Amino acid sequence: MATMADVARVAGVSTATVSHVINGTRTVREETRQVVQAAIAETGYSPNTLARSLATGGSRSIAVVMSAISNPYFGQVLQGIESEAVRQGYTLLLADPRDDPDHELTVARSMHERRVDGVILAPSAEPARALEYLDAQRVPVVLTDRLSDDRYDQVGPDNAEPTAMLVDHLAELGHTRIAMVSGLGGLTTTEERLRGYRDGLARNGIGFDEQLLVEGASESERATRVTAGLLARPDAPTAVIAANNSMTIGAMRAISEAGLRVPDDVALVGFDDFPWADWFSPRLTVIAQPSAEIGTTAARLLLRRIADPDSSPQTHRLESSLIHRNSCGCP
C-alpha cells in the first residue's frame, strides 16, 4: 500500500506538507495542495483514518443529530452541512433523536463514543441533559434550526416575522378568520412562529381566537385531524397557515377530504418550501427558508469551534422569503 512518504516523493514536497493537506492542520498554497492531491491520486494513497483517530484523539468526523431527516427541509440543511464538511476533509455521522430528550441523550453518548470531533444538533424541546453531557465531554456543539441557548454557536431562520408576513398577505386578501396549525409544543421554532401569527393578527386589527389555533405536532397525520376539526366548525376559518411542510400536506388532505377546494373555499399557505410545492394544484404559497445556507453556516461554525474552542459563540439568523404562488387565492 502507498504511504504518505510515497505521496511526498511523487509530489516533491515534505511528508509534513502532505499531512497538512490531508488533515487541514495548516494553510497550504493552492498550487501545492493541487500537486499533493494529484500525487495522492497517482499513488492510490488512502489515509488510515482509524490509526489517525487513535493517535490524535479525533476522527475527522462530525455528528449531525436532527429529527425527521427524511423531511425535505432537513434534507436540504444536511446537504449544506455535507458539502462544507467534505470540502474541509470531514465525514458525517447521522442520527435521529426523534424529538425525544431521553433518546437525544442516548444519541449524544453514542456519538461521543464514536470519537466525533463535534456535533451539529437540532435540539428537542428539552435538550439540557444532552448538552450537559456533551459539555462534560468537551465535545464542540452547534445548534441549528431551533435556537435555544446563546451559550452555543447557533444558526437558524427567522421565524416570527415571516409568519406575520403570511398573516399580512391573507389579511390583504380580505380574510379575517385565519387559523394556524402549529408545530410540536416546546420547540423554539414553534413558539417563534406562534408569536409571528399573533403579531400578524394584531397589526392587521384581527382579534386572536384561540379556537382557530390548533397543534399539528409537526406531523402530517395530526395536521389532517386538527384541520378537519377546524373545517367542521360552524364558524370555520377561510384561511389556514400550516407551520411546516409536513403539516401543509396534512392540511391540504383534510381540505380535500371535506369536499372543499384550495383556494376557492379555503386559502392555504405554509412555512417551508419543498421541491414539489410548485407542482401542486394549486401551487403552494409558502415561506422558503435558506436551508442549504443554514447547513453550510452550521458546518463552518462547528469547524471554527473545533479549531478554536475558546472563541466567543455566535448566533446567526438567516432571512427567509415569501414564495408567492396561488394557494392563497391570488391569480
N, C-alpha and C positions, 0 to 999 in steps of 0.2 A: 504494500500500500504506500502511496505517496505520503511524504512527510512535509511539515512546514519548511524544513530545510531545503527540500526539493523545490518547493514553490519559490523560496528566496533565491536559489541558484538560477532558476529559469528567468525570474523577473529581474535579476541583477540588483537586488536590494538585501537588506539585513532581515534576519528572522524576526527581529523586533518590529520592523515596519510591516511585515506580513501579519504579525499578531495584532498590530493596531488596526489594520484594515479589517481583519476578520472580527475583532471584538469591539471595534468602535471606541477604543480606550484613549485615543489621541487623534487630533485632526491630521489628516494626511492629504497632501496635494492631490487634486482630482486626477491629474495626469499619472501620478504614481499609483493611485488607487486602481485606475483602469488597467495599468500594466500588471499589477498584482492579481486582479480578478482574471485577466487573460491567462496568467500563469497557473492559477487555480484550475481553470477550465482545461488547460493543456495537460496538466499532470493528473487531473482527476482527484485532487486532494479533497478529502472530506473531514472537517474538524470533528474530533471526538468530544461531542457535547457532554456526555456523561463524565468523562475524565476531567474536563474543564470545570464542570459544576462542582466536582469533589474538591478540586484544587482551589477554586476561588470562592466557594460558598454561594455562587449564583448559578443560574441556569440559562440566562438569556431568554427567559420566557416570562410572560405576564398572564395573569388570570383575568378573564372577563366574566363577571358574575352579574347576570341580569335575568329577570324573569321573562317568560314568553319570547324566547329567542326566535321563535317562528313568526312573531309579529313583524310585518314588513318594516315598521319604524325601527325596531331594534336591529333588524337585519341590516338596514342601511347604516345605523350607528356602528355596527360591527364591521362593516366594510371599511368605514373610515378608520377605525382602530387598526384593523389588519393591514391596511395599506401603509400607514405610518410606521407601525411596529416592524413589519418586514423590511421596509426601507432602512430602518436603523438596526437590522440584524436580530430582531426578536421574533419568537414564535408565540402563539396564543394557546391557552388552555381555556375551555369554555365550561360554564356551569350555570344551571338554572336554580336559583334559591327558592322559586315558587312563591315569592312574596310571603314567605313563612319565616319569622325570626328564628325559630329553632333550626330549620333546615339551612337558613342563611349562615348560622354559626357553624354547623357541620361542614358546609362548603368552605368556609373560611379556614377551618382547621385542615381540611383536605388539601387545599391549595398551598397552604404553608408547608405541609409535609412533602409536597412535591417541589419544594425549593424554588417557587416562583420568585422573581425579583420584585414584583409589585402586583397590585390588584386594582382593576377598574370595576367599581361597584355601583349598580343602580339600586340604592338601598330600599329595604322594606319600610313599612310604617314604624317599625321598632328595631332599628339597626344597632342599638347601643352595644349589645353583647358581642356581635361580630366585630365591630370597630374596636372595642376594648381588647379583644383577643389579638387582632392584627397589630394594634399599637404595642401590646406587651411583647410581641414577637419582632417588633421593629420592621414590619412589612409596610412599605410605602403604599398609600391608598389614594385614589382619586374617585370622587363621587361624580356620577353622571346622570343626566336626565332629572333626577329628583334631588334637589339641592337642599340639604337639611342641616349642614354643620359647617360654618365657615372656618373651623379649625383645620379643615382639609382643603386641598385643591379640589375645585368642583366646576363642572361645566354643564350647562343645560339651556333650554329655550326659555324665552319669556312666555308666560302662560296667562297672566291676568289680562293685560291689555289686548292681546289677540282675541281672547274670548269676548271681551267687551266689544270689540270690533264686529264680531258676529251678531251680537245683540243690536248694535247700531244699524247694521245693514238690514236686518229683519224689521226693525222699527221703521226705517226709511221706507220699507215696502208696505207699511200700514199695519203690521202685526202688533198686537198688544198682549195677546195670550201666548207667551213664548215659554216653552218648557225646556228643561235641561235634564239630560240623562248623564249623571255624574259618574266619576270613576270610583275605584276602591277607596273606602274611607281610610283616613290617616296618612295617605301618601301626600307629599308636598305638592305634586302636580295637581292632584285632586283639589286640595284646599285653594291653590292659586287660581285654578280655573273657576271654582265656585265664587271666589272673590271677584273675578272678572265678570261673571254672569250678573252678580248683584250690582256691581258698579255700572255695567251697561244698562241695566233696567233703570237704575236711579237717574243716570244722566239723560235718559230719554223720557223721564217722567212717568215710568211704568211701575206700579206698585209690585212689591215682591209677594208672590202667592206660594206658600210652602207646599201646596198641593201640586204645583207644577214642577217641583224639584224631586226627582227620584234617583235612587242609586242603582247604576247598572253594573257596579263592581268591576268595571273594565273588561267585561266579558260579553260576547255576542248573545249567548242564550239568555243571560239575565237581562240584558238590554231589551231583548224581544218581549220578555214577560212584562217588564215595568212599562215599556212603551205601550203595550196592549192595554194596560190598566189606564194609562193617560187617555188613550183614544176612546175608551169605554165611558169616560165621564160625560155627563150631560153638558158640561162646560169645557169640552175638550180643547186642547191648545190648537192653534192654527199654524204653529211653527215649533220645531223641535231642534235643539242643539245637542249633539252627541259628543261626549268629551274625549273619545279616542276612536281610532278607525274600526276596531272590533265592534264597538257599540253602535257606530254608524250603520254597519251592516245589519246588526240586530234590530235597530230601529226601523230600517227600511223593510226588513222582513215583516215586522209587526204591522206596518202601514199597509203592505200588500195583503197580508192575511186578513186585515179588517175590511178589505174591499175598497180601499182608498188609493188615491194616486198622488205621487210626488211630482210636481209641486201643486197640482191643481186643487187638491183637497188639504194637503199638509205640506208646508215647506220644511225641508230638512237640510241642515248644514252640520259640519263636523270638525273636530280638531284632529289633525293628522291627514296628510295626503298619502296616497298609496298608488302603486303603478297602474291599477285598473280603474281608479276613480274617474278618469276621463273617458272610460268606455262604458260606464253605466248609462242606463237610460231612465231618468235624466242624468246628465253629468253632474257630479257632486261638487258643490261649493264647500271648500274646506280651508282650514289654516294649515299651511305647509311648514313644517319645522326643518331647519337646516341640519338634517340628521347625520349626513356624512361628515359635515364640518364639525359637529359635536363630537363624533368619534375621533376624528383626526386631532382635535384640540385635546381631548381626554388623553390620548396616547402621548402627545407632546408634553402635557403636564406631568404625566407619570414618569416619563423618561428623564425629564428635568428633575423631578423629585428623587429618583434613584441616583442621579449623578450628584445632586446637592441636597442631601436630606435636611439641612438646616435652613433652607431658603424659606422666605415668607409664603404662606399659602395664598393662592389666587382663586378668585371666583369670576367665571366668565358667563355672561348671559348673552346668548346669540339670538338675533332677531328672526322672528317668524314672519310669514307673509300670507295675506289673504289671496287664495286662488279662486277667482270668481267664475263660476260656471252657471248652471241653470237649475239646480235642485232647490235653489232659494226662491225661484219664481220669476227671475229675470229672463228676458229673451236670450 
